[in-house]
Amino acid sequence: MTGSIRGRLLLLAAVWLAAALLAAFLFISSLLRDFITDRFDAEMAAVADGLIASLDMDDEGRIELDDPPTDPRFGLPFSGWYWQVASDAGVIARSDSLLDGLLRGPAGAFTGGLGVGADGAALRVLRRQVTLPDEGVRIAVTVTAPRAQIDDSLRQISRPLGIALVVLGIVLALASVVQVTAGLTSLDRLRRDLARVRAGTRDRLALPDVSELRPLTAEINAALDQNADLLARSRQHLGNLAHSLKTPLAALANELPPDHRGQALITRMDRLIGWHLRRARSAGPRVLGQRTPVRPVIDDILMVLRWPMQDKGMTARIDCPAGAAFAGERQDLEEMIGNLCENAVKWGRSHLAITVSHSPGLTIRIEDDGPGMTETDAPRALIRGGRLDEHGASGSGLGLAIVADLAALHGGGLRLERSAMGGLAAILDLPA
């Protein structure tokens, strides 16, 4: 996942979202705990104030409680809801829920508002101390509430809070997925456009609708333009080189007698120069964004070969879908098909068949009814200068090797098989 921009963005979003929701849950839970505790404290404070207000002195000088609290919780034994009024002399009054017990304990038992009841249950404790102004008697009023009720109240609120935050997290996670997907749409579109350029359906990239990708698109388009310019200059340079080398060789061949043994060396040099120049052209840069229909190229090549075919009485059968196209330049396709068709016409007897299919890739099958070649001879025919007809028809022995190099340059290949017609079947596998 970390190797993908989409994966990284979603992972970071998930981490921050989980951290934010967890922090929100803890923070809100703390606020709710304080709120609930304050509510219980206020309730106990109201009871304590009522008890203090009900204190009175009888005729005999004894402190008594005129109006004790009537809340039924203070009458339920061990309910945790207790109250007690005590002086230095002892307990003046207490709630029925205490039964015979007293709210007492070691020093500091009620420090911080916490305590333990007679049954061991945790209590929330509020203690008020007052001094009667006339008698100077100190009175301690203690009111408690069960901690279990406070915790239960908090749980009743925390559970739906947690569910709500989980639902919110799922909604935000889905929103993050939509946001990241929508944000990367332009990158996906750029990738598809670049694939179309490689496939030859477009020659340039369209400027994206987001400003962040426009400089990248402009650089890619500049690289495509540079690629085309380099290819044009490379071809011009190769043409000049071919002219500067072949012209002296032709002049030398004309100066020597036809039976001079130097003619063989000149022919060999001419073949090697042609090989290296054509191989250099094949291995050079390619113009991206080119797309060439296959059928017009086949028709043009057969038009050029019509006279050799008529001389041999050959017929050609073509099976090529209308939409078949090659992801490359026309002259590269012409060179590959032209070399294979020349070989088929040279070695075929009466029939030439060209079959094209373009799903998923482009396959061009060129067959003849000639002598063909064995499985041992096929690899030799693809080696530069590797002729199998040293004493046969004229040729340089470079055609099949150049076709194989061009096919490999375009990500394809050349296969040589036995044809059902009895001759050779040359099969080109190319990108469509």
Secondary structure as GFF3:
##gff-version 3
##sequence-region A 1 432
A	DSSP	alpha_helix	5	53	.	.	.	ID=ss1
A	DSSP	beta_strand	55	57	.	.	.	ID=ss2
A	DSSP	beta_strand	63	65	.	.	.	ID=ss3
A	DSSP	three_ten_helix	72	75	.	.	.	ID=ss4
A	DSSP	beta_strand	82	87	.	.	.	ID=ss5
A	DSSP	beta_strand	90	94	.	.	.	ID=ss6
A	DSSP	three_ten_helix	96	98	.	.	.	ID=ss7
A	DSSP	three_ten_helix	111	113	.	.	.	ID=ss8
A	DSSP	beta_strand	114	116	.	.	.	ID=ss9
A	DSSP	beta_strand	122	131	.	.	.	ID=ss10
A	DSSP	beta_strand	138	146	.	.	.	ID=ss11
A	DSSP	alpha_helix	147	183	.	.	.	ID=ss12
A	DSSP	alpha_helix	185	199	.	.	.	ID=ss13
A	DSSP	three_ten_helix	211	213	.	.	.	ID=ss14
A	DSSP	alpha_helix	214	255	.	.	.	ID=ss15
A	DSSP	alpha_helix	262	283	.	.	.	ID=ss16
A	DSSP	beta_strand	292	293	.	.	.	ID=ss17
A	DSSP	alpha_helix	294	304	.	.	.	ID=ss18
A	DSSP	alpha_helix	306	312	.	.	.	ID=ss19
A	DSSP	beta_strand	315	319	.	.	.	ID=ss20
A	DSSP	beta_strand	325	326	.	.	.	ID=ss21
A	DSSP	alpha_helix	330	347	.	.	.	ID=ss22
A	DSSP	beta_strand	351	357	.	.	.	ID=ss23
A	DSSP	beta_strand	362	368	.	.	.	ID=ss24
A	DSSP	alpha_helix	377	381	.	.	.	ID=ss25
A	DSSP	alpha_helix	399	409	.	.	.	ID=ss26
A	DSSP	beta_strand	413	418	.	.	.	ID=ss27
A	DSSP	beta_strand	424	430	.	.	.	ID=ss28
###
